[in-house]
Structures are given as structure tokens and as C-alpha cells.
């Protein structure tokens, strides 16, 4: 996909998600499971913190996504993730189903759900 189309797709998705974030009664539950771990939607990973922050801003910043919000996570600090990466992630969510119900796949076809502690 060329960059112009990607930016347009992200802009449309961001606008849709901003509307979803402000609506009451969201289905997703931010939080952690009974073992203190959370479920994250991984939107992209890189070895560079600066590149990950840039990607987060391009996606609309920390206020987009499901009820948990998006952020850059350092995988070295999380059990269940491969060390040495900075990932743009939406989460944590209390369950895999809650994380999987957020519609990131529309903007990021390679997005996936992963558990981390």
C-alpha cells in the first residue's frame, strides 16, 4: 500500500475509533487478568523507541483504540514478549476476547493479540 493510501486509511480509522472511545458502554475491559497479566493488540514493533513513538503518533496517539488506549511498550520489561523491541500496543485488556474485539485489523492488517505480564 502506498504511503498516501495508508495515511488516509489510518485517518479514517482514527476518526472512527475516536467516536468509539467516547461512546458509553464499550465492550472492551481495560485491565489485567487474575494472574496480573494483560492482553495487548500489537500494532507494530521496532528496535528503535523513536520509531515506535513516531508510529504511535501516526496512528493517532494514545487516545485511539479501545478503552485501554495505545502506548509504546518496551518488550524487555514484559514477560511473554521477546526482549529488545519497542512495540506500539493497545492495552492492557482483561481478556483475549476483549482485546480481539477492538477493530485495529482494519487499519493495521498485521495487528495481533498477545498476552504480557
C-alpha positions in Angstrom: 0.0 0.0 0.0 1.4 3.4 -0.8 2.0 5.9 2.0 -0.8 8.2 0.9 -3.4 5.5 1.0 -2.0 4.2 4.3 -2.3 7.7 5.9 -5.8 8.1 4.5 -6.8 4.7 5.9 -5.3 5.5 9.3 -7.0 8.9 9.4 -10.4 7.4 8.7 -9.8 4.6 11.2 -8.7 7.2 13.8 -11.8 9.2 13.3 -14.0 6.1 13.7 -12.1 5.0 16.8 -12.3 8.4 18.5 -16.0 8.1 18.2 -15.9 4.7 19.7 -13.7 5.8 22.6 -16.2 8.5 23.6 -19.3 6.2 23.5 -20.6 4.8 26.8 -20.9 1.1 27.3 -17.8 -0.1 25.5 -17.4 -3.9 25.2 -13.7 -3.9 25.9 -12.5 -4.0 29.5 -9.1 -2.4 30.2 -7.2 -4.1 32.9 -5.4 -7.3 33.8 -6.4 -10.9 34.2 -6.4 -12.8 37.5 -2.7 -13.6 37.2 -1.8 -9.9 36.8 -1.2 -10.1 33.1 -2.9 -8.2 30.3 -3.8 -8.8 26.7 -2.4 -6.4 24.1 -3.1 -5.6 20.5 0.4 -5.4 18.9 0.3 -2.9 16.1 4.0 -2.9 15.2 7.4 -3.4 16.7 10.9 -2.0 16.1 14.3 -1.9 17.7 14.0 1.9 17.9 12.0 3.6 20.6 11.8 6.8 18.5 10.4 4.9 15.5 7.8 3.2 17.7 6.8 6.6 19.1 6.6 8.0 15.6 4.3 5.1 14.6 2.1 5.7 17.6 1.6 9.4 16.7 0.9 8.4 13.0 -1.9 6.1 14.3 -3.4 9.0 16.3 -1.6 8.9 19.6 -2.5 7.3 22.9 -6.2 8.2 22.9 -7.2 6.0 19.9 -8.0 2.3 20.1 -10.2 0.6 22.6 -10.8 1.6 26.1 -7.3 0.9 27.3 -5.5 3.3 25.0 -2.4 2.9 22.9 1.2 3.2 24.0 4.8 2.2 23.3 5.9 -0.8 25.4 9.4 -1.9 26.0 9.4 -5.7 25.5 12.4 -6.1 27.8 10.1 -5.1 30.7 7.3 -7.6 29.9 7.2 -11.3 30.4 5.8 -13.1 27.4 7.4 -10.7 24.8 10.8 -11.1 23.1 13.4 -8.8 24.6 14.8 -5.8 22.7 11.9 -4.3 20.9 9.6 -1.3 21.3 6.0 -2.2 20.3 3.1 0.0 19.7 0.3 -1.7 21.6 -3.3 -1.1 22.6 -3.9 -2.5 26.1 -3.8 -4.0 28.5 -7.2 -5.7 28.4 -8.5 -8.1 30.9 -9.1 -10.9 28.4 -8.1 -12.1 24.9 -11.7 -11.7 23.7 -11.8 -8.1 24.9 -8.5 -7.3 23.1 -9.6 -9.2 20.0 -12.8 -7.2 19.8 -11.0 -3.9 19.1 -11.0 -3.3 15.3 -7.4 -2.4 14.7 -7.1 -5.0 11.9 -9.0 -2.6 9.7 -6.0 -0.1 9.8 -3.2 -2.5 10.6 -3.6 -5.8 8.8 -0.7 -7.4 10.6 -2.0 -6.5 14.1 -2.3 -9.4 16.5 -3.2 -10.1 20.2 -0.5 -11.1 22.7 -0.5 -11.7 26.4 2.1 -10.0 28.6 2.9 -9.6 32.2 
